Amino acid sequence: MLATVAPAAAVMISIQISLVHRAYMEEGGTLARTLLPYINRVTDFTFLTQDTHFISGRFLNSLVIHVRDTKESIGVGFVLFALHLNPRLL
């Protein structure tokens, strides 16, 4: 389903799913496979509001830990996502 929507919509769908399924936001590997490809395609994260900051921050923390542990390279979208949410994590 996520492959059929715009990247920004895929990010928002992932956020909505995580609100229902708390374990989803804990799994860095799952997020890396389902969310990171879409984050890497988005360049404007202004659609993330204060209401989504908590869950977006959890996504960012999980992804940072996953990227660090696996030593994977990151894309521009991920850097912009981190700069928008919490530049100190970079």
Backbone bond lengths (Angstrom), bond angles and torsions (degrees), N, CA, C in turn:
res aa  C-N    CA-C-N  psi(-1)  N-CA   C-N-CA  omega(-1)  CA-C   N-CA-C  phi
1 M - - - 1.446 - - 1.528 110.40 -
2 L 1.346 117.35 -43.51 1.464 119.56 -176.78 1.521 111.96 -62.04
3 A 1.324 117.36 -27.84 1.459 120.58 -178.83 1.527 112.10 -69.74
4 T 1.327 117.70 -15.16 1.459 120.26 -176.21 1.526 113.86 -97.60
5 V 1.326 117.79 -2.77 1.463 120.25 -178.39 1.531 110.28 -113.46
6 A 1.313 115.41 166.60 1.463 120.64 177.73 1.529 109.81 -64.15
7 P 1.343 118.19 151.61 1.469 120.53 -179.03 1.523 114.30 -54.22
8 A 1.326 117.89 -43.09 1.467 119.84 179.77 1.526 110.33 -63.26
9 A 1.323 117.24 -37.95 1.460 120.73 177.46 1.528 110.66 -66.86
10 A 1.330 117.81 -37.42 1.459 121.31 178.31 1.522 110.94 -63.20
11 V 1.322 116.47 -40.04 1.468 120.42 177.28 1.521 109.89 -62.55
12 M 1.332 117.09 -46.02 1.464 120.85 -179.33 1.532 111.35 -65.35
13 I 1.340 117.71 -38.60 1.461 120.43 177.35 1.523 109.75 -62.35
14 S 1.327 117.09 -42.86 1.460 120.61 178.42 1.522 110.98 -60.71
15 I 1.323 116.72 -40.38 1.462 120.49 178.00 1.524 110.27 -63.71
16 Q 1.324 117.40 -43.84 1.461 120.71 -179.87 1.530 111.51 -64.73
17 I 1.329 117.27 -40.78 1.466 120.59 178.44 1.521 109.81 -61.21
18 S 1.325 116.88 -41.13 1.462 120.24 -176.39 1.525 111.98 -67.49
19 L 1.318 117.84 -26.06 1.456 120.30 178.16 1.526 111.09 -66.33
20 V 1.321 116.66 -29.09 1.456 121.79 179.48 1.524 111.05 -89.45
21 H 1.333 116.68 -37.62 1.460 122.09 -176.18 1.527 108.91 -114.36
22 R 1.331 117.16 92.67 1.467 121.83 -175.12 1.520 112.76 -60.10
23 A 1.324 118.88 -32.24 1.465 120.72 -179.08 1.520 110.85 -65.51
24 Y 1.314 117.60 -25.70 1.464 121.86 -178.05 1.516 111.19 -60.15
25 M 1.330 117.51 -39.81 1.464 119.77 -176.38 1.519 112.04 -78.34
26 E 1.333 118.29 -9.27 1.458 121.21 -179.16 1.525 112.35 -88.49
27 E 1.287 118.98 -18.77 1.455 122.74 -171.71 1.520 112.27 -94.84
28 G 1.328 115.80 100.20 1.463 120.35 179.95 1.508 112.59 -60.41
29 G 1.350 117.40 -40.01 1.465 120.43 179.59 1.516 112.42 -63.70
30 T 1.337 115.69 -42.31 1.466 120.07 178.15 1.517 110.30 -63.97
31 L 1.330 116.27 -43.85 1.463 119.65 178.72 1.520 111.16 -63.88
32 A 1.318 117.04 -38.71 1.456 119.99 -179.91 1.525 111.31 -62.71
33 R 1.328 116.89 -35.23 1.467 119.94 179.77 1.517 112.69 -81.27
34 T 1.341 117.61 -33.15 1.469 119.50 -172.89 1.518 114.30 -102.25
35 L 1.333 117.77 -30.75 1.467 119.92 -174.16 1.522 113.00 -107.51
36 L 1.322 117.40 -40.90 1.462 120.56 -174.45 1.524 113.85 -58.01
37 P 1.345 119.78 -40.06 1.471 118.23 177.75 1.524 113.15 -58.82
38 Y 1.326 116.55 -32.99 1.462 119.82 179.80 1.525 111.22 -80.49
39 I 1.319 116.57 -39.29 1.465 119.38 177.13 1.519 109.95 -59.59
40 N 1.321 116.87 -37.88 1.461 120.51 -178.92 1.521 112.99 -68.81
41 R 1.331 118.01 -13.22 1.467 121.38 178.64 1.524 113.12 -98.94
42 V 1.330 117.57 -8.87 1.468 121.68 -178.30 1.523 108.91 -97.89
43 T 1.325 116.81 139.19 1.465 120.48 178.25 1.525 112.91 -116.65
44 D 1.323 117.41 -11.44 1.464 121.26 -179.20 1.528 108.91 -126.47
45 F 1.319 116.40 109.67 1.456 121.39 -177.28 1.524 112.75 -103.57
46 T 1.319 117.01 24.29 1.463 119.50 179.69 1.525 112.06 -68.21
47 F 1.337 118.00 -14.32 1.460 120.15 177.12 1.528 111.48 -71.35
48 L 1.334 118.04 -14.34 1.456 121.27 175.42 1.521 108.16 -81.53
49 T 1.309 115.63 114.94 1.462 121.11 -175.27 1.527 110.21 -101.58
50 Q 1.306 116.07 -179.29 1.464 121.70 176.90 1.531 110.90 -59.75
51 D 1.329 116.74 -32.22 1.467 120.85 178.83 1.523 112.66 -64.73
52 T 1.312 117.64 -30.37 1.468 121.44 -178.92 1.528 112.42 -99.92
53 H 1.325 117.05 2.85 1.467 119.61 -174.48 1.528 112.63 -63.30
54 F 1.323 118.13 -40.62 1.463 120.09 -177.67 1.520 111.17 -60.90
55 I 1.341 116.10 -53.36 1.460 118.74 -176.44 1.523 110.82 -69.79
56 S 1.324 117.78 -35.32 1.461 120.66 177.52 1.525 110.22 -64.21
57 G 1.321 116.08 -39.06 1.466 120.37 176.92 1.515 111.63 -64.36
58 R 1.334 117.00 -38.50 1.471 120.16 176.33 1.517 110.41 -64.47
59 F 1.331 116.80 -41.45 1.460 120.14 175.64 1.523 110.18 -58.09
60 L 1.317 115.67 -48.30 1.460 120.38 -177.94 1.525 110.73 -60.45
61 N 1.318 117.76 -46.31 1.464 120.49 179.39 1.522 111.45 -60.05
62 S 1.325 117.40 -45.57 1.459 120.85 179.55 1.520 111.40 -63.21
63 L 1.319 116.29 -41.59 1.459 119.49 -179.95 1.522 111.93 -68.19
64 V 1.324 117.43 -39.29 1.467 120.41 178.23 1.524 110.37 -61.78
65 I 1.325 116.60 -44.49 1.467 120.25 178.59 1.524 110.37 -62.43
66 H 1.322 116.95 -43.25 1.466 120.83 179.48 1.524 111.17 -62.95
67 V 1.317 117.16 -47.38 1.470 121.56 -179.12 1.525 110.04 -62.70
68 R 1.322 116.65 -42.09 1.461 120.42 178.87 1.526 111.16 -64.36
69 D 1.314 116.71 -44.83 1.465 120.73 -178.04 1.527 113.01 -67.28
70 T 1.328 116.62 -36.64 1.462 120.25 -177.36 1.521 112.73 -93.63
71 K 1.324 116.58 -8.61 1.471 122.78 -179.23 1.533 112.06 56.68
72 E 1.335 114.96 35.56 1.456 120.59 177.18 1.518 109.90 -78.92
73 S 1.316 115.70 153.53 1.461 118.94 174.70 1.528 108.56 -79.24
74 I 1.318 116.08 157.31 1.462 120.57 -179.09 1.519 109.66 -117.97
75 G 1.315 114.73 156.55 1.449 120.43 -179.69 1.518 112.44 -98.19
76 V 1.301 114.64 172.71 1.463 121.40 -179.51 1.519 111.01 -60.72
77 G 1.331 117.24 -40.83 1.461 120.57 -179.88 1.513 112.35 -59.74
78 F 1.340 116.60 -40.02 1.458 120.19 178.41 1.523 110.78 -64.32
79 V 1.330 116.56 -41.50 1.472 120.59 178.38 1.521 109.82 -62.74
80 L 1.328 117.80 -43.86 1.467 120.99 178.69 1.526 111.39 -64.62
81 F 1.327 116.72 -38.68 1.464 122.02 176.46 1.531 109.79 -59.93
82 A 1.331 116.50 -47.49 1.468 121.07 -179.87 1.522 111.17 -66.02
83 L 1.325 117.54 -41.50 1.463 120.12 178.88 1.521 111.05 -63.17
84 H 1.308 116.41 -36.34 1.469 120.77 -179.96 1.538 110.82 -68.87
85 L 1.337 116.94 -40.59 1.458 120.55 -175.02 1.519 114.00 -89.35
86 N 1.346 116.26 -50.89 1.469 119.60 -174.12 1.524 109.07 -159.92
87 P 1.324 117.72 87.65 1.466 120.85 -177.08 1.526 113.76 -60.46
88 R 1.334 117.26 -21.97 1.470 119.66 -179.00 1.524 111.85 -65.51
89 L 1.324 118.47 -24.43 1.455 120.63 -179.95 1.521 112.63 -69.42
90 L 1.321 116.74 -24.15 1.468 118.66 178.97 1.518 109.57 -75.08
